[in-house]
Amino acid sequence: MSQLRTKGKSTIVWILMGLMVLGLGGFGITSFSGGTSRIGAVGETEITADDYARALQGELRAFSQQTGQQITMQQAQQMGLPQSVQANLIAAAALAEQARRIGVSVGDQRVAETIMQAGAFQGPNGAFDRAAYAEVLRRENLTEADFEATVRDDEARLMMQRAVTGGVAAPAPMVDQTARWLLERRDFSWRELTEADLPEPIATPDEATLRAWHEANDARFTAPETRRITYAWITPEMLASEVQLDEAALRATYEQNIDQFQRPARRMVSRLVFPDVAQAQAARDQIDSGAQPFEAFVVQRGLTLDDVDLGEVTEANLGAAAPEVFALEQPGVVGPLDSDLGPALYMVNAILDPVDIPFEAAQEDLRGEAALSAAARQIRDRSGDFEDLLAGGATLEDLAEETEMELGQIDWTAEPTPEEGGIAGYEAFREQAAQVLTSDFPQLFELADGGVFAMRLDELVPPTLRPFDEVRDEVLADWRRAEVQRQLLDLAADLRLTAVAEGADGADTPADDADAEAAPAPADDWTAETGLARSDWMDGLPPELLSEAFALAEPGEAGVVDAQDRVFLVRLDGITDADLSQPDAEQVLQGVRARLDQSLQVDLFDYFVRHAQRGVNVTLDQAAINAINAQVQ
């Protein structure tokens, strides 16, 4: 129903026009009639095959954009997208049928205005382009009469929507109550309980307890699916020590990367231009005296720090200002100095010394880089030979015996943090390991560093409960962690009563009473928070703590929070009701009022649409729908 819940321009028309701009060519289909022109009807109002196809493809396209991947028709059917599209079309047709029955329509002038305002039909000058209009309709296999009839029907539906929802507004008490709920602030105290707070140490469990825990929580001790893989691989690092490099090749590499070894002195500089020297000097005086920083003058001139940032510059980049800028021995401000834009102050943010690394000093580092680069080229040149051997039936063992490639085996699992240094650290290997089948023949794949590998899946081991003796230490740690949490929650339940008693001695009544006494200071092991709103964030603490503080009904009440394997006590000390007369409350009131108005209008229009569907005969041609679904792939 969301297609019908708008104010102003009709969403259905704009969606249709948007689809026209995108075109249907991506699906390889220009007409969906397939021998029938309709998929159903509501009373005397038909739902055409092309209407359904366009709406369905619009949903597919929108969902694909949201998820970032192309959605297939099979996936769409599993999610119920075709049924959702059909429901929307039935609702739209029911409204059109209602409009037909009661004689609601719009004139040619209104239809023309709607079409002429559509961006899909405008030319380069922003005005309606008759040729563009005709071309879009031709491409979508629509006649002008059909499209204009659709626009006319939709404008009639929009007219009924306005009649139904116009003037609907949320009651003022509802708006005020919601705003007060949002703007209410609370004072509370909290205390985290740790193992040190327990009256007795955690007892050591016996073997029977641990074995029972192992069985009862088997999912925690089950090894994931394991893929036993044999692989052959070679990387530039494996070959680098065998690569022979002469000095000429190293010098060539040095010259190719000269910017890494030879760079002049540089400065990180911001430049702020002023209308005249007097204003620039006045700003400099205030900066030197400490009255205002350089950044303050940037803001005063309506700029941002990015606007005045020159980045990393050399003396040649700065021209006449370079001597004074580069004369600074520490970051600071110089000027006013002339620039091509007028008098300016220059802020030196960082001083970068020149880089002067001669070839002799860089030789060893260059040798390593050059060797890796040469080794990568050798691997690339040899890849054809490796592929020919595999295509000729060579096993991975043969490949390792006859070439420079090395053989290896790994029990691979889809761990979130693979071990570094091995082949599992390469994304390309992990991608192939996750999908290789036992029936697959080894193929050659590239690694990100220029290496190559081939693999064979020897065995697929399903998730298996690891033996108790193998994971006993993990079972003990898990049991102990759970036992600490259990005992802390029991302790919290007992201490909660004490916390209530402590808070009741002097808890605030709601703070709209100006003479209300302040809440008592919390004990040393409690932390006090004052004036927090529901939307605030408590750094390093679970959000459930703040939620519990607002869930407590009266000052003096206390609650227990069990979140993120941590246990807290929270006691409500005071409630500050929202003052809706304050200027900052007006924006919240406006937002709440608009949201509630829209919600009521949507609900009312939903009821109207459902009523419109009850009194008419709805028919659907499932065979025609299935034919269209089969074409949309």
C-alpha positions as CSV (number, residue, x, y, z in Angstrom):
1,M,0.0,0.0,0.0
2,S,3.0,2.3,0.3
3,Q,2.6,3.4,-3.3
4,L,-0.6,5.2,-2.4
5,R,0.5,6.9,0.8
6,T,1.8,10.2,-0.4
7,K,1.0,13.9,-0.5
8,G,1.5,16.0,-3.6
9,K,2.5,14.3,-6.7
10,S,1.3,10.7,-7.3
11,T,3.9,8.2,-6.5
12,I,2.5,5.6,-9.0
13,V,3.1,8.0,-11.9
14,W,6.6,8.9,-10.8
15,I,7.6,5.3,-10.3
16,L,6.2,4.5,-13.8
17,M,8.1,7.4,-15.3
18,G,11.3,6.3,-13.4
19,L,11.0,2.8,-14.9
20,M,10.7,4.4,-18.3
21,V,14.0,6.2,-17.9
22,L,15.7,3.1,-16.7
23,G,14.2,1.0,-19.4
24,L,13.4,-2.7,-19.4
25,G,16.2,-3.7,-21.7
26,G,18.2,-5.2,-18.8
27,F,15.7,-8.0,-18.8
28,G,15.6,-8.6,-22.5
29,I,11.8,-8.1,-22.7
30,T,9.8,-5.4,-24.5
31,S,6.3,-6.8,-24.1
32,F,4.8,-9.1,-21.5
33,S,1.4,-9.8,-23.0
34,G,2.2,-13.3,-24.1
35,G,-1.1,-13.6,-25.9
36,T,-3.1,-12.0,-23.1
37,S,-3.5,-8.3,-22.3
38,R,-4.5,-8.6,-18.7
39,I,-3.7,-10.6,-15.5
40,G,-6.9,-9.7,-13.7
41,A,-9.6,-7.1,-12.9
42,V,-11.3,-5.3,-10.0
43,G,-14.8,-4.8,-11.1
44,E,-14.6,-3.3,-14.5
45,T,-11.1,-1.9,-14.0
46,E,-8.5,-4.2,-15.6
47,I,-4.9,-4.9,-14.4
48,T,-2.9,-5.3,-17.6
49,A,0.0,-7.6,-18.1
50,D,2.4,-4.8,-18.9
51,D,1.3,-3.0,-15.6
52,Y,2.2,-6.1,-13.6
53,A,5.5,-6.6,-15.5
54,R,6.6,-3.0,-15.0
55,A,5.6,-3.0,-11.3
56,L,7.3,-6.4,-10.7
57,Q,10.5,-5.3,-12.4
58,G,10.4,-2.0,-10.4
59,E,10.3,-4.0,-7.2
60,L,13.2,-6.3,-8.3
61,R,15.3,-3.3,-9.4
62,A,14.6,-1.4,-6.1
63,F,15.4,-4.5,-4.0
64,S,18.6,-5.1,-6.0
65,Q,19.8,-1.6,-5.4
66,Q,19.1,-1.8,-1.7
67,T,21.0,-5.1,-1.2
68,G,23.8,-4.4,-3.7
69,Q,23.2,-7.6,-5.7
70,Q,21.0,-8.7,-8.5
71,I,17.9,-10.4,-7.2
72,T,16.7,-13.4,-9.3
73,M,13.0,-14.2,-9.9
74,Q,13.4,-17.3,-7.8
75,Q,14.7,-15.3,-4.9
76,A,11.9,-12.8,-5.4
77,Q,9.3,-15.5,-5.2
78,Q,10.8,-16.9,-2.0
79,M,10.5,-13.5,-0.5
80,G,6.9,-13.0,-1.7
81,L,7.7,-10.0,-3.9
82,P,5.3,-11.0,-6.7
83,Q,2.4,-11.3,-4.3
84,S,3.2,-7.9,-2.8
85,V,3.2,-6.4,-6.3
86,Q,-0.1,-8.0,-7.1
87,A,-1.6,-6.7,-3.8
88,N,-0.5,-3.2,-4.6
89,L,-2.0,-3.4,-8.2
90,I,-5.3,-4.8,-6.8
91,A,-5.5,-1.9,-4.3
92,A,-4.7,0.7,-7.0
93,A,-7.3,-0.9,-9.3
94,A,-9.9,-0.9,-6.5
95,L,-9.4,2.8,-6.1
96,A,-9.7,3.4,-9.8
97,E,-12.9,1.4,-9.8
98,Q,-14.2,3.4,-6.9
99,A,-13.4,6.6,-8.7
100,R,-15.1,5.3,-11.8
101,R,-18.3,4.4,-9.9
102,I,-18.6,7.7,-8.2
103,G,-17.6,9.7,-11.2
104,V,-14.3,11.2,-9.9
105,S,-12.0,12.3,-12.8
106,V,-9.6,15.1,-13.8
107,G,-9.5,17.2,-16.9
108,D,-7.1,17.2,-19.8
109,Q,-5.3,20.3,-18.3
110,R,-4.4,18.5,-15.1
111,V,-3.1,15.4,-17.1
112,A,-1.0,17.7,-19.3
113,E,0.5,19.5,-16.3
114,T,1.5,16.2,-14.6
115,I,3.2,14.9,-17.7
116,M,4.9,18.1,-18.6
117,Q,6.4,18.3,-15.1
118,A,8.0,14.8,-15.3
119,G,11.7,14.9,-15.6
120,A,11.7,11.9,-17.9
121,F,10.1,14.0,-20.6
122,Q,12.2,17.2,-20.3
123,G,14.8,18.3,-22.8
124,P,18.3,19.9,-22.1
125,N,16.6,23.3,-21.3
126,G,14.4,21.8,-18.6
127,A,11.2,22.3,-20.6
128,F,8.9,19.6,-21.9
129,D,10.3,17.9,-25.0
130,R,7.6,16.4,-27.2
131,A,10.2,14.2,-29.0
132,A,11.5,12.8,-25.8
133,Y,8.0,12.0,-24.6
134,A,7.2,10.1,-27.8
135,E,10.5,8.3,-27.7
136,V,10.1,7.1,-24.1
137,L,6.6,5.8,-24.8
138,R,7.7,4.1,-28.0
139,R,10.6,2.4,-26.1
140,E,8.2,1.1,-23.5
141,N,5.6,0.0,-26.0
142,L,3.0,2.4,-24.8
143,T,0.6,4.6,-26.8
144,E,0.1,8.2,-25.7
145,A,-3.6,7.4,-25.1
146,D,-2.8,4.5,-22.8
147,F,-0.3,6.4,-20.8
148,E,-2.4,9.5,-20.5
149,A,-5.3,7.3,-19.4
150,T,-3.1,5.9,-16.7
151,V,-2.1,9.4,-15.5
152,R,-5.7,10.4,-15.5
153,D,-6.7,7.4,-13.4
154,D,-3.9,8.0,-11.0
155,E,-4.7,11.7,-10.5
156,A,-8.2,10.6,-9.7
157,R,-6.9,8.2,-7.1
158,L,-4.8,11.0,-5.7
159,M,-7.8,13.3,-5.5
160,M,-9.7,10.7,-3.5
161,Q,-6.7,10.2,-1.2
162,R,-6.6,13.9,-0.4
163,A,-10.3,13.9,0.2
164,V,-10.0,11.0,2.7
165,T,-6.9,12.2,4.5
166,G,-7.2,15.9,4.2
167,G,-7.6,17.7,7.5
168,V,-6.6,14.6,9.5
169,A,-4.3,15.7,12.4
170,A,-3.1,14.1,15.6
171,P,-4.8,15.3,18.8
172,A,-2.7,17.9,20.7
173,P,-2.6,15.8,23.9
174,M,-1.2,12.9,21.9
175,V,1.5,15.1,20.4
176,D,2.4,16.6,23.8
177,Q,2.5,13.3,25.5
178,T,4.9,11.8,22.9
179,A,7.1,14.9,23.0
180,R,7.3,14.8,26.8
181,W,8.3,11.1,26.6
182,L,11.1,11.9,24.2
183,L,12.4,15.0,26.1
184,E,12.1,13.6,29.6
185,R,15.5,13.4,31.4
186,R,16.5,11.3,34.3
187,D,19.0,11.2,37.2
188,F,20.1,7.7,38.2
189,S,23.0,5.8,39.8
190,W,24.5,2.6,38.7
191,R,26.9,0.0,40.0
192,E,28.6,-2.8,38.1
193,L,29.0,-6.1,40.0
194,T,32.1,-8.2,39.4
195,E,33.4,-11.5,40.7
196,A,35.2,-9.6,43.5
197,D,31.7,-8.7,44.9
198,L,30.7,-12.3,45.4
199,P,30.7,-13.4,49.1
200,E,32.6,-16.6,48.3
201,P,35.0,-17.8,45.6
202,I,33.6,-19.9,42.8
203,A,33.9,-23.6,43.7
204,T,35.8,-25.9,41.4
205,P,33.4,-28.2,39.6
206,D,33.9,-32.0,39.5
207,E,34.4,-34.0,36.3
208,A,30.7,-35.1,36.2
209,T,29.6,-31.5,36.3
210,L,32.0,-30.5,33.5
211,R,31.0,-33.5,31.3
212,A,27.3,-32.7,31.8
213,W,28.1,-29.1,30.8
214,H,29.9,-30.3,27.7
215,E,26.9,-32.3,26.6
216,A,24.3,-29.7,27.5
217,N,26.1,-27.0,25.6
218,D,27.4,-29.1,22.7
219,A,27.0,-26.3,20.1
220,R,29.8,-24.3,21.9
221,F,32.2,-27.1,21.6
222,T,31.4,-28.4,18.1
223,A,34.1,-28.0,15.5
224,P,32.8,-26.3,12.3
225,E,32.7,-28.0,9.0
226,T,36.2,-28.8,8.0
227,R,37.6,-29.1,4.5
228,R,40.7,-31.2,4.2
229,I,42.5,-29.6,1.2
230,T,45.7,-30.5,-0.6
231,Y,47.2,-27.6,-2.5
232,A,50.3,-26.6,-4.5
233,W,51.4,-23.0,-4.5
234,I,54.2,-20.6,-5.3
235,T,54.6,-17.0,-4.4
236,P,57.2,-14.3,-5.3
237,E,58.6,-14.5,-1.8
238,M,59.4,-18.2,-2.3
239,L,61.4,-17.4,-5.5
240,A,62.9,-14.1,-4.5
241,S,66.1,-15.6,-3.0
242,E,66.9,-17.3,-6.4
243,V,66.4,-14.2,-8.5
244,Q,69.6,-12.7,-9.9
245,L,69.7,-8.9,-10.2
246,D,72.5,-6.7,-11.6
247,E,73.2,-3.2,-10.5
248,A,71.7,-1.7,-13.7
249,A,68.3,-3.2,-12.9
250,L,68.5,-1.8,-9.3
251,R,69.4,1.6,-10.5
252,A,66.5,1.5,-13.0
253,T,64.2,0.7,-10.1
254,Y,65.7,3.5,-8.0
255,E,65.0,6.0,-10.8
256,Q,61.5,4.7,-11.3
257,N,60.8,5.4,-7.7
258,I,62.9,8.5,-7.2
259,D,60.1,10.3,-5.3
260,Q,60.5,7.9,-2.5
261,F,64.2,8.7,-2.2
262,Q,64.6,12.3,-3.2
263,R,62.2,14.9,-2.0
264,P,62.7,18.6,-1.2
265,A,61.6,20.2,2.1
266,R,57.8,20.5,2.4
267,R,55.3,22.1,4.7
268,M,51.6,21.3,5.5
269,V,50.0,24.7,5.0
270,S,46.6,26.4,5.3
271,R,46.1,29.8,3.7
272,L,43.4,32.3,4.7
273,V,42.9,35.3,2.3
274,F,41.6,38.6,3.5
275,P,40.1,41.6,1.7
276,D,43.0,43.9,2.7
277,V,46.2,44.0,4.6
278,A,44.7,45.8,7.6
279,Q,42.2,43.0,8.3
280,A,44.8,40.4,7.8
281,Q,47.2,42.2,10.3
282,A,44.3,42.6,12.8
283,A,43.7,38.9,12.7
284,R,47.4,38.1,13.1
285,D,47.6,40.3,16.1
286,Q,44.7,38.5,17.8
287,I,46.2,35.1,17.0
288,D,49.6,36.2,18.4
289,S,48.0,37.5,21.6
290,G,46.0,34.3,22.1
291,A,42.7,36.1,21.8
292,Q,41.5,33.9,19.0
293,P,43.0,30.9,17.1
294,F,43.6,30.8,13.3
295,E,40.6,28.4,13.0
296,A,38.2,31.0,14.4
297,F,38.9,33.4,11.6
298,V,38.4,30.6,9.0
299,V,34.9,30.1,10.5
300,Q,34.2,33.8,10.7
301,R,34.8,34.1,6.9
302,G,32.2,31.3,6.2
303,L,34.9,28.7,5.3
304,T,35.9,25.3,6.5
305,L,39.4,24.1,7.3
306,D,39.3,22.0,4.1
307,D,38.6,25.2,2.1
308,V,41.9,26.8,3.3
309,D,44.0,23.7,3.3
310,L,46.8,23.8,0.7
311,G,48.0,20.3,1.7
312,E,51.7,19.4,1.3
313,V,53.6,22.2,-0.6
314,T,57.2,22.9,-1.6
315,E,58.9,26.3,-1.8
316,A,58.2,26.3,-5.6
317,N,54.5,25.9,-4.9
318,L,54.2,29.0,-2.6
319,G,56.0,31.6,-4.8
320,A,56.7,34.9,-3.0
321,A,55.4,33.6,0.4
322,A,57.8,30.7,0.5
323,P,60.8,32.4,2.3
324,E,58.8,33.4,5.4
325,V,56.7,30.2,5.4
326,F,59.8,28.0,5.2
327,A,61.7,30.1,7.7
328,L,59.5,28.9,10.5
329,E,61.3,26.2,12.7
330,Q,58.0,25.2,14.4
331,P,54.4,25.1,13.3
332,G,52.8,28.5,13.5
333,V,51.3,31.5,11.6
334,V,53.1,33.9,9.3
335,G,51.9,36.9,7.4
336,P,50.2,38.9,6.1
337,L,51.9,37.9,2.9
338,D,51.0,38.6,-0.7
339,S,49.3,35.8,-2.6
340,D,47.7,35.5,-6.1
341,L,44.3,36.0,-4.3
342,G,45.3,38.9,-2.1
343,P,46.9,39.4,1.4
344,A,46.8,36.2,3.4
345,L,47.8,34.5,6.6
346,Y,49.6,31.2,6.3
347,M,49.2,28.5,9.0
348,V,52.1,26.0,9.0
349,N,50.6,22.8,10.4
350,A,53.6,20.5,10.0
351,I,57.2,20.7,8.9
352,L,58.4,17.9,6.6
353,D,62.2,17.6,6.3
354,P,63.7,16.9,2.9
355,V,64.4,13.3,1.9
356,D,67.8,12.5,0.5
357,I,68.5,8.7,0.3
358,P,71.4,7.9,-2.2
359,F,71.3,4.8,-4.3
360,E,73.9,3.1,-2.2
361,A,71.8,3.5,1.0
362,A,68.6,2.3,-0.8
363,Q,70.3,-0.6,-2.6
364,E,69.4,-3.4,-0.1
365,D,65.8,-2.4,0.1
366,L,65.6,-2.1,-3.6
367,R,67.1,-5.5,-4.0
368,G,64.3,-7.0,-2.0
369,E,61.5,-5.2,-3.9
370,A,63.1,-5.8,-7.3
371,A,63.6,-9.5,-6.5
372,L,59.9,-9.8,-5.6
373,S,58.9,-8.0,-8.8
374,A,61.1,-10.2,-10.9
375,A,59.9,-13.3,-9.2
376,A,56.3,-12.3,-9.8
377,R,57.1,-11.9,-13.5
378,Q,58.7,-15.4,-13.6
379,I,55.6,-16.9,-12.0
380,R,53.4,-15.1,-14.5
381,D,55.5,-16.4,-17.4
382,R,55.4,-20.0,-16.0
383,S,51.7,-20.0,-15.3
384,G,50.9,-21.4,-18.8
385,D,53.2,-24.3,-18.1
386,F,51.5,-25.1,-14.8
387,E,48.1,-25.0,-16.5
388,D,49.2,-27.3,-19.3
389,L,50.4,-29.8,-16.7
390,L,47.1,-29.8,-14.9
391,A,45.1,-30.0,-18.1
392,G,47.2,-33.0,-19.1
393,G,46.2,-34.9,-16.0
394,A,49.0,-34.1,-13.6
395,T,48.2,-34.3,-9.9
396,L,49.2,-31.7,-7.4
397,E,51.9,-34.1,-6.2
398,D,53.2,-34.3,-9.8
399,L,53.1,-30.5,-10.1
400,A,55.2,-30.1,-6.9
401,E,57.7,-32.7,-8.1
402,E,58.1,-31.3,-11.6
403,T,58.0,-27.6,-11.0
404,E,59.0,-24.9,-8.4
405,M,55.5,-25.2,-6.8
406,E,55.3,-26.4,-3.2
407,L,52.9,-29.0,-1.9
408,G,50.8,-28.4,1.3
409,Q,47.8,-29.6,3.2
410,I,45.3,-27.8,5.4
411,D,42.2,-28.5,7.4
412,W,40.4,-25.4,6.4
413,T,37.4,-23.9,8.2
414,A,35.7,-20.6,7.5
415,E,37.2,-18.8,10.5
416,P,36.7,-15.1,10.7
417,T,40.4,-14.4,11.4
418,P,42.6,-16.9,9.4
419,E,46.2,-17.5,10.4
420,E,48.6,-15.0,8.8
421,G,51.6,-16.2,6.9
422,G,50.0,-19.3,5.4
423,I,48.0,-19.8,2.3
424,A,44.7,-19.4,4.2
425,G,45.7,-15.7,4.7
426,Y,45.0,-15.1,1.1
427,E,41.4,-14.1,0.2
428,A,41.6,-15.8,-3.2
429,F,42.4,-19.1,-1.5
430,R,39.6,-18.7,1.0
431,E,37.1,-18.0,-1.7
432,Q,38.0,-21.1,-3.6
433,A,38.3,-23.2,-0.5
434,A,34.8,-22.4,0.5
435,Q,33.3,-23.6,-2.8
436,V,35.6,-26.4,-4.1
437,L,34.0,-29.8,-4.5
438,T,35.5,-33.3,-4.2
439,S,34.6,-33.8,-7.9
440,D,36.4,-30.7,-9.1
441,F,39.7,-31.1,-11.0
442,P,42.5,-28.8,-9.8
443,Q,42.7,-25.4,-11.5
444,L,45.3,-22.6,-11.3
445,F,44.2,-19.4,-9.5
446,E,46.1,-16.2,-8.8
447,L,47.0,-14.7,-5.5
448,A,47.1,-11.0,-4.7
449,D,50.9,-10.8,-4.5
450,G,51.5,-12.4,-7.9
451,G,51.6,-16.0,-6.7
452,V,49.5,-18.9,-8.0
453,F,47.9,-22.0,-6.4
454,A,45.8,-25.0,-7.3
455,M,43.8,-27.1,-4.8
456,R,42.0,-30.4,-4.3
457,L,39.3,-31.2,-1.8
458,D,40.2,-34.5,-0.2
459,E,37.5,-34.8,2.4
460,L,34.6,-32.8,3.8
461,V,34.2,-33.3,7.5
462,P,30.8,-32.2,8.9
463,P,30.5,-30.2,12.1
464,T,31.6,-32.6,14.9
465,L,31.4,-32.4,18.7
466,R,35.0,-32.2,19.9
467,P,35.8,-34.9,22.5
468,F,35.6,-33.7,26.2
469,D,39.2,-34.5,26.9
470,E,40.3,-32.3,24.0
471,V,38.3,-29.3,25.1
472,R,38.2,-29.8,28.9
473,D,40.0,-26.4,29.6
474,E,37.5,-24.6,27.3
475,V,34.6,-26.4,29.1
476,L,35.9,-25.4,32.5
477,A,36.3,-21.7,31.4
478,D,32.8,-21.7,29.9
479,W,31.2,-23.2,32.9
480,R,33.0,-20.9,35.2
481,R,32.0,-17.8,33.2
482,A,28.4,-18.9,33.3
483,E,28.6,-19.7,37.0
484,V,30.0,-16.2,37.8
485,Q,27.2,-14.6,35.8
486,R,24.6,-16.7,37.5
487,Q,25.9,-15.9,41.0
488,L,26.2,-12.2,40.1
489,L,22.6,-12.1,39.0
490,D,21.5,-13.7,42.3
491,L,23.6,-11.2,44.2
492,A,22.1,-8.4,42.2
493,A,18.6,-9.5,43.0
494,D,19.4,-9.4,46.7
495,L,21.3,-6.0,46.5
496,R,18.4,-4.5,44.5
497,L,16.3,-4.4,47.7
498,T,19.0,-2.6,49.5
499,A,19.4,-0.2,46.6
500,V,15.7,0.6,46.7
501,A,15.9,1.3,50.5
502,E,18.9,3.6,50.0
503,G,17.1,5.5,47.2
504,A,13.8,5.7,49.1
505,D,15.3,7.7,51.9
506,G,15.7,10.8,49.7
507,A,14.5,10.1,46.2
508,D,13.2,13.0,44.2
509,T,9.7,13.4,43.2
510,P,9.3,14.5,39.5
511,A,11.5,17.5,39.1
512,D,8.9,19.9,37.7
513,D,8.6,21.0,41.4
514,A,11.2,23.7,41.7
515,D,11.6,23.1,45.4
516,A,12.2,19.3,45.1
517,E,15.1,18.2,47.2
518,A,18.1,16.7,45.4
519,A,18.6,12.9,45.4
520,P,21.0,11.6,48.1
521,A,24.6,11.2,47.0
522,P,25.3,7.6,46.0
523,A,27.7,5.5,48.0
524,D,31.3,5.2,46.9
525,D,30.7,2.2,44.8
526,W,27.8,3.8,42.9
527,T,28.2,6.2,39.9
528,A,25.8,9.0,39.5
529,E,24.4,10.2,36.2
530,T,22.4,13.4,35.9
531,G,20.1,14.9,33.3
532,L,20.4,12.0,30.7
533,A,17.9,11.7,27.9
534,R,16.7,8.5,26.2
535,S,18.9,9.2,23.2
536,D,22.1,9.8,25.1
537,W,25.1,7.4,24.9
538,M,27.0,6.1,27.8
539,D,30.5,5.3,26.6
540,G,31.8,1.9,27.5
541,L,28.5,0.8,28.9
542,P,25.7,-1.4,27.4
543,P,22.7,0.6,26.1
544,E,20.5,-1.6,28.2
545,L,21.7,0.3,31.3
546,L,20.1,3.5,30.1
547,S,17.0,1.7,28.9
548,E,16.5,0.2,32.3
549,A,16.9,3.6,33.9
550,F,14.0,4.9,31.8
551,A,12.0,1.7,32.4
552,L,11.8,2.3,36.2
553,A,8.6,4.0,37.1
554,E,9.4,6.1,40.3
555,P,12.4,7.5,41.9
556,G,13.8,5.1,44.5
557,E,13.1,2.1,42.4
558,A,16.0,-0.1,41.3
559,G,16.6,-2.7,38.6
560,V,19.1,-5.3,37.4
561,V,20.7,-5.2,34.0
562,D,22.2,-8.4,32.4
563,A,23.9,-7.3,29.2
564,Q,27.1,-8.2,27.3
565,D,28.1,-10.7,30.0
566,R,28.1,-7.9,32.6
567,V,25.7,-7.3,35.6
568,F,24.6,-3.9,36.8
569,L,22.4,-2.4,39.4
570,V,20.6,0.8,38.4
571,R,18.6,3.0,40.8
572,L,16.4,5.8,39.6
573,D,17.1,9.0,41.6
574,G,15.0,11.6,39.9
575,I,12.8,12.5,36.9
576,T,12.9,15.8,35.1
577,D,9.7,16.3,33.1
578,A,10.1,18.0,29.7
579,D,9.3,21.7,29.5
580,L,7.5,22.1,26.2
581,S,7.6,25.9,26.4
582,Q,11.4,25.9,25.8
583,P,12.6,26.9,22.3
584,D,14.4,23.6,21.7
585,A,11.2,21.7,22.3
586,E,9.4,23.3,19.4
587,Q,11.4,21.4,16.8
588,V,10.6,18.1,18.6
589,L,6.9,19.0,18.7
590,Q,6.9,19.8,15.0
591,G,8.6,16.5,14.2
592,V,6.3,14.5,16.4
593,R,3.2,16.2,15.1
594,A,4.2,15.5,11.4
595,R,5.0,11.9,12.2
596,L,1.7,11.3,14.0
597,D,-0.3,13.1,11.4
598,Q,1.2,10.9,8.7
599,S,0.7,7.8,10.7
600,L,-3.0,8.6,11.2
601,Q,-3.5,9.5,7.5
602,V,-1.8,6.3,6.4
603,D,-4.0,4.2,8.7
604,L,-7.2,6.0,7.6
605,F,-6.3,5.6,3.9
606,D,-5.6,1.9,4.5
607,Y,-9.1,1.4,5.9
608,F,-10.6,3.3,2.9
609,V,-8.7,1.1,0.4
610,R,-9.8,-2.1,2.2
611,H,-13.4,-0.9,2.1
612,A,-13.0,-0.1,-1.6
613,Q,-11.9,-3.7,-2.3
614,R,-14.7,-5.3,-0.3
615,G,-17.6,-4.3,-2.5
616,V,-16.1,-5.4,-5.9
617,N,-15.3,-8.6,-7.6
618,V,-11.6,-9.3,-7.8
619,T,-10.3,-11.8,-10.4
620,L,-6.7,-12.9,-11.2
621,D,-5.5,-15.0,-14.1
622,Q,-2.8,-17.1,-12.5
623,A,-1.7,-18.6,-15.7
624,A,-1.0,-15.2,-17.2
625,I,0.9,-14.2,-13.9
626,N,3.0,-17.4,-14.1
627,A,3.9,-16.7,-17.7
628,I,5.1,-13.2,-16.9
629,N,7.0,-14.5,-13.8
630,A,8.8,-17.0,-16.1
631,Q,9.9,-14.3,-18.5
632,V,11.4,-12.1,-15.8
633,Q,14.8,-13.7,-15.1
